[in-house]
Each structure stands twice: as C-alpha cells, then as structure tokens.
C-alpha cells in the first residue's frame, strides 16, 4: 500500500515538473535573425553589423570577408 502511494506521489511530481517546463517553453521569445550573404568580391550589406550584434559571440567583419573570399577562390580554383 505504501509503495502505491509513493509511486502516485512520484507520478504527480513528474506531471508538475512537465507542466512547469511547458509553461517556461511557452514564454520563450523567438528572434529572427536575417541571413546576410557576403558577396564573392567582399561586398557586404549595410545592416550586417546590426545582424551580427544579435548573434552571440565576437564577430570580426575582416575575418568574415577573408573567409568568404578564400572560400570563393577555393570553389573556382579547386585545390588552389
């Protein structure tokens, strides 16, 4: 009898935890961050700095430009 009561209490606690998690997930705000494409020639859009500020971490535009240009060169040259 005591075992059944303990099992029922555990089930009730699990249900309460699930309800709390669902309420927390429902209150999370979503934020859309547009994807900015850096051109092969190194051209960038004006709001790139604003978009990057919305993404966690440190971002340097010079490194992004270098990566883009080297990636483009690799695509065109193959094993350059």
N, C-alpha and C positions, 0 to 999 in steps of 0.2 A: 504494500500500500504506500509506504513512504517512497519507494522507488518511482512509482507512478506520479506522485506529487512532484518529486524532483524533476522528472522528465517534463512535466507540464510547465513548471516554472522556467526551465531552460528554454523550452519552445516559445514561451511568452517573451522572454528576454531577447531571443533571436528575432522575433517578429518586431519588437520595439526598435531594435538596432536597425533592421531593414527599413522601417518607416522613417527613422531619423536620417539614414543615408539617402533615401529617395527625396526627402524634403530638402536636404542640403544640395543634392544634384539639381533639383528644380530651380533653386535660387542662384545658380551659377550663371554669370553673364557671358554671352558669347561676343567675340570681337572679330570682325572680318578684316584681314589684312590683305590688300590687293597685291598681286604678284607684279613686280616690275621687271621687265626684261631689259638687260643692258645690251645695247647693240654691239655687233662684232667690231665696229670701229671705235668703241668706247663711249658712245653717246648714252647719256642717262636722262631719265625724265626728271622734271623739276621737283615733284614731291617725293623723290627717292629717300631723302634724309628723314622725312616725316614717317614714311613707311618703316624704315629701319629702326626708328626710335620706338616703334610699337612692338618690336621683336626683342626678346630678352637677349642680353649679351652685348659684347662690344663688336661693332662692325666698322671697318675702315673702307671707305669708298675706293681708295687707291688699290687695296688688295682685291676687292671685288672686280674692279676694272682689269687688273692684271690677270686674274684667274679667267675672266671671260675672254680676253684677247688670246691668251695662251691656249685655252680650250678651242677657240675658233681656228687658230693656227694648226692645232693638232688634228682637228677634223678635216681640214683641207689638205694638209701635208701627209697625214698618215702617221709615219714613225719619225717625224722631224724632231 
